[in-house]
Amino acid sequence: MNAAYPPPPPAGGRDRTTAWGVLGIVLGLICCGILGVGFGYLSIRDAKRYGRSPVLGYVAIALGVLNIIGSVILRVGGHHPLWNND
């Protein structure tokens, strides 16, 4: 019986990979692209730490970047709904 043992779980902390990813996706879509990117990064970081899939983090970053680009395009074009265009 010379089987290898599975690696031990990381010491301390909680796995918030899914929470960061979902929060990043929601915020990246609705309002704040920068927060979407930040929470996406946190999701990827936790995914690497706990051996989980980083897909939610990458989706959150992509949607956050798209939100930022869309906001810049709307602002430059003068059609952004939250800015006073007088």
C-alpha positions as CSV (number, residue, x, y, z in Angstrom):
1,M,0.0,0.0,0.0
2,N,2.1,2.8,-1.3
3,A,-0.8,5.2,-2.4
4,A,-0.2,8.9,-2.3
5,Y,-2.3,11.0,0.1
6,P,-4.4,13.8,-1.4
7,P,-3.1,17.3,-0.7
8,P,-4.3,18.9,2.5
9,P,-6.8,21.8,2.2
10,P,-5.3,25.3,2.6
11,A,-4.9,26.4,6.2
12,G,-7.7,28.7,7.4
13,G,-9.9,30.9,5.4
14,R,-13.1,30.3,3.5
15,D,-13.6,29.5,-0.2
16,R,-15.5,32.5,-1.6
17,T,-14.7,31.8,-5.2
18,T,-18.3,31.6,-6.3
19,A,-19.4,34.6,-4.2
20,W,-16.7,36.8,-5.7
21,G,-17.5,35.6,-9.2
22,V,-21.3,36.1,-9.0
23,L,-20.8,39.5,-7.4
24,G,-18.4,40.5,-10.1
25,I,-20.7,39.4,-12.9
26,V,-23.7,41.2,-11.4
27,L,-21.9,44.4,-10.7
28,G,-20.0,44.2,-14.0
29,L,-23.3,44.0,-15.9
30,I,-25.5,46.4,-13.9
31,C,-23.4,49.4,-12.8
32,C,-19.8,49.3,-12.0
33,G,-17.3,47.8,-14.5
34,I,-14.4,48.5,-12.2
35,L,-15.9,46.6,-9.3
36,G,-16.7,43.7,-11.7
37,V,-13.1,43.5,-12.7
38,G,-12.0,43.7,-9.0
39,F,-14.3,41.0,-7.8
40,G,-13.4,38.9,-10.9
41,Y,-9.7,39.1,-9.8
42,L,-10.7,38.1,-6.3
43,S,-12.6,35.1,-7.7
44,I,-9.6,34.0,-9.8
45,R,-7.3,34.4,-6.8
46,D,-9.5,32.2,-4.6
47,A,-10.0,29.7,-7.3
48,K,-6.3,29.2,-7.7
49,R,-5.9,29.0,-3.9
50,Y,-8.6,26.4,-3.4
51,G,-8.2,24.4,-6.6
52,R,-11.5,25.5,-8.2
53,S,-12.4,26.6,-11.7
54,P,-11.7,30.3,-12.4
55,V,-14.4,30.6,-15.1
56,L,-16.7,32.9,-13.1
57,G,-13.8,35.3,-12.4
58,Y,-12.9,35.5,-16.1
59,V,-16.5,36.1,-17.0
60,A,-16.8,38.8,-14.4
61,I,-13.6,40.5,-15.7
62,A,-14.8,40.3,-19.3
63,L,-18.2,41.8,-18.5
64,G,-16.6,44.5,-16.4
65,V,-14.3,45.5,-19.2
66,L,-17.2,45.5,-21.7
67,N,-19.2,47.8,-19.3
68,I,-16.2,50.2,-19.0
69,I,-15.8,50.3,-22.8
70,G,-19.5,50.7,-23.4
71,S,-19.6,53.6,-20.9
72,V,-16.7,55.3,-22.5
73,I,-18.3,55.0,-25.9
74,L,-21.6,56.3,-24.7
75,R,-20.0,59.2,-22.8
76,V,-17.8,60.2,-25.8
77,G,-20.9,60.0,-28.1
78,G,-22.9,62.2,-25.7
79,H,-25.6,59.6,-25.1
80,H,-24.7,58.3,-21.6
81,P,-28.0,58.2,-19.6
82,L,-26.4,59.1,-16.2
83,W,-24.4,62.2,-17.4
84,N,-25.8,65.6,-17.9
85,N,-25.3,66.3,-21.6
86,D,-26.0,70.1,-21.6
